[in-house]
Amino acid sequence: MTTARIDARFAALKAEGRAGFVAYVMAGDPSRDEALEILRGLPGVGADIIELGFPFSDPMAEGPPIQRAAQRGLKAGLTLRGTLELVRDFRAGNVDTPLILMGYLNPIETIGYEAFAALCAESGVDGLIVVDCPPEEAGPLTDALDAHHIALIRLATPTTDDQRLQVVAERTNGFVYYVSVAGVTGVNEADAAAVAPAVARVRNASGLPVAVGFGIKTPERAAEIARVADAVVVGSALVEEVDKALSENRSAVSGVLDKAGSLADAVRQARLAQTGEER
């Protein structure tokens, strides 16, 4: 079953004594062919898990870089079905790297929960993050995903109190995504000192690994968060490499992969640097 890839990856990370690096990119950004090349290259530069955004016209949780990426993805014709076809092409050459879809409920409802879950399983999706689907309304979607062994991964935030956290943790699988800052992606910076106790609280409530995202754009910041979290999610910094490439009229692939590689190295080495060990 597909959730096994997520569990296996976090088990391997725990055995290695390090945090994982989760790379977020947008389907179809800046084109379908380049997006597929980026997807195929991410595991080789150190991405332990891939989050693939599916383009949506009103990405309410996203800052300007990912908003622009969504518009480019839509312009490239990457509907949700097109995103799943992209995943299928990726899976033809990679059967090991967990891949999580991240996006919004409207395109899923257009397909229908059962049909969508079946397409995810067929394509090789391991998990799903739906930003605008609260737990109280997630039952039918969760049922459909459970039938195909696909993890529904929920969000916790700095304003999630203990009572709400119990609701968030219920029927969450794979890991919990902790949003480290208030606001949209790519604007404010995460603070490791504030994140550490929150991660421990979420981990204790859910019994699951905790991946921290939002507000992480540099290798230095990624390393700080990697010392206190089970995984570090970076998106805007990678998407901004696409912006840069387009402004310079060149392919985005090398810039995105180079940036991902530097972030992955920082995450991989963070705890070794903390203990003074060398590998």
N, C-alpha and C positions, 0 to 999 in steps of 0.2 A: 504494500500500500504506500501511497506517496508520502504520507507523513513520516514514514521511516527515514527518509532522507534528512529531514530537519533534526529528528532525534539523534540520528547517527552523527551528524555534524557537530552538534553541541556536546555529545559524549566524547568525540575525538578532541574537541577544543579543551574540554575539562581535563582529559588525560594529558594533553600537552601543557596544561597550566597557563593558558593564555585566553584572551578574549578573541572573538571573531570579528572580521571586517565584513560589513554588509554594504554593498554598493547599490545605490539607487540610480537607475537611468529611466528615461521615458521611451516607450515604444514609438518607433518611427522618427526619432529625433537624431539627426536632422533629416534623414531619409530612411526608408525601410532597409536598404542594403547596408548603410553605415551602422544603423542600429543593430542589425544582426551581427556585423563584424565586431562591434563593441561587446555585445553579449558573449560571443564566442571567445573574445580575448580576455574578459574579466577574470575567469578562474586562473588563467595563467599568470596574471600579475598579482594574485593573492586574495581575490574576493572569495570569502568562505560561503557567502550566501548572496544571491542577487534579488533585489527588489525591482520589479519592472512596473512602472506606472503605465496605466492605460489612459490615453488622452480623453479629456473631458472638457467641455466648454466653460465650466464654472467651478474650477478647483479651489474651493473656499479656504482650504487650509494651507495653500501654497503661496509663497512669496513670488516676486516678479520673475526670477530665473525659471522656476518650474512652470509658472503660468505661460511664459513664452515657449517653453519646451512642449507643453500640451498643445498650444496653437500650431506649432510646427508639426507635431505628430498628427493632428487632425488634417492639416494641409496635405500631409503625405498619404492620407487615406487610411490611417491606422485606427479603425473602429475597434471595439472590443473583440469582435470576431477576428479582425485582422491581427490584433495583438496575440490572440491565442494561436493563430497560424505561425506567428513569429516564434512563439514558445516552442511549437512543434518542430520548427526548423532548428532551433537551438538544441533541443533534446536529441535530434538525429546524431549529434556529435558529442553530447555530454549527458551521461545518465547519472552522474554523481552529485552535482552541485544543486543544492536546494534553490528553488525559484519561487518567489512570493509575488503575487500580483497585488498592486496597491492602487486604489482609486475610489470611485464614488458609486452610489447605489443606482442612480438612474439608468446607466447603460446595462447593468445587470438585470434590472427589472424589465427592460425592453426585451431581453432574450427570454427571461423566465428563469426562476431559481433552479428547477430541475434540469432544464436544458443546459443552463450555464455550468452547473456542477459537472454534468456529464462531459461537456466540452473541455473543462479544466482537466479532468482526469485523463481524457484521451490525449490532451496536448502535453501533459507532464507537469502541470502546476502542482506545487506542494502545499501552498497556503494562500490565504487571502486576507488583506487588510482593507476594510471599507470604512473610510473616514467618517462618513455621515450616517452610519447605521448603528444607533444606540442599542445596547444589550436588550432593552425591553421590547424592541421591534425585530430582533434578529432571529427569533425562533425558527420561522420557516426557512430562512436562508441557511441557518446552522444545520437544520435537519437534512437539507439537500446536500450540503457539503459533507456532513458526517456519513451519508450513504455512500460516498465515493472516497472516504478517508482523506479528505482535504481539511487542513487546519484553518479555522477561523481565528485570526490573531487580533486581539483587541488592544486598544490604546488606553494608557493611564497617563495622567498629567499631574503637574504640581498641585492642582486644586482638587484632585481625587482624594476624598477623605476615606477613612477606614471602612465605613459602611458602604460607600459607593464602590470601593475596591473589591469587596466581596462580590458585588454584582458583576463587575468587570471580569473578575477571574472565572466566574461560572461559565463552563463550556468553552473556555479559551484553550487552545491547543498550540503546541509548537513552542511558542515563546510569547511574552508580553512586550509590546512596544511602548517604552516610556518616552513621552514627549517632554524633553528636559526644560523647555522654556515656554512661557506664555507667548502667544502670537503665531504668526505664520512661519513657514520654512525660510531659512536663509537670511534671517534678519538679526535676531539676538544671538548671543553666544552662550553656550552651556557652561555651567560652573560645576566642576567636579566635586567641590566641597558640599554643594547643595544636592548634587545628584546621588552621592554615595548612600546617605541614609534612606533616600527615596527608593533606590534600587533594592536595598535590603528589605524594605517594607513590602514592596511589590513582589519580590521573590518569595518572601515568607507567606504572603497571602495566597499566592497562586501555585506555589510549588514548581514553577517553571523558570527557565532562563529569562533574563531581562535584557533586551536590546534597547539602547539609548540612541535617540535621533533628535533632529532639529538642533540648530545652533552649533554644529560641528563642521568646520570648513578647512582647518589646517592640520597638518600632521601633529603639531604640538598639542592642539586641543584634543585630537583623536587619541593620542597617547594618554593624556590625563584621564579621559573617560574610560579608556580600556583598562585602567588599573582598578576601576570600581564596578564595571558592568560586565555582563557576559558577552556582549557584542556591541559594536559601535556602528551606527548607520550614518552614511554620508550621501547626500543627494545634490544639494545646490552647488557644491563645489565642483562636482563632476559635470553638471548641466551647464555651468558657467564656462567650462572648457569648450562646449559646443558653441555658445555665443561668441567666444573669442575666435574660434576657427572660422565661423561664418563671417565675422568682421574682417578677417584676413584672407578670405576667399581660398581656404584650403580645407582638406579633409579634417574631420573632427576626431577620427579614430585614435590617432597616436596621442593627441593631447589628453583625451579622456583616459586612455589606458595608462599613460605616464602618471597622471594625477592619482588615479586609483592605486597604482603601484606604490607611490610614495606614502599614501595614507595606509595602505595595507602593511607596509614595512613598519611604520610607526606603531600601529596597533599590535603587530606581532612581537615587536621588541619591547613594548612598554613595561611589562612586568619583569622582564629580564633586567632592564635598566634600573628598575625600582630596587631590585635585590642585589644589583652589582654583578650578576652572573653574566657569563658570555656563552654564546652558542656558535 
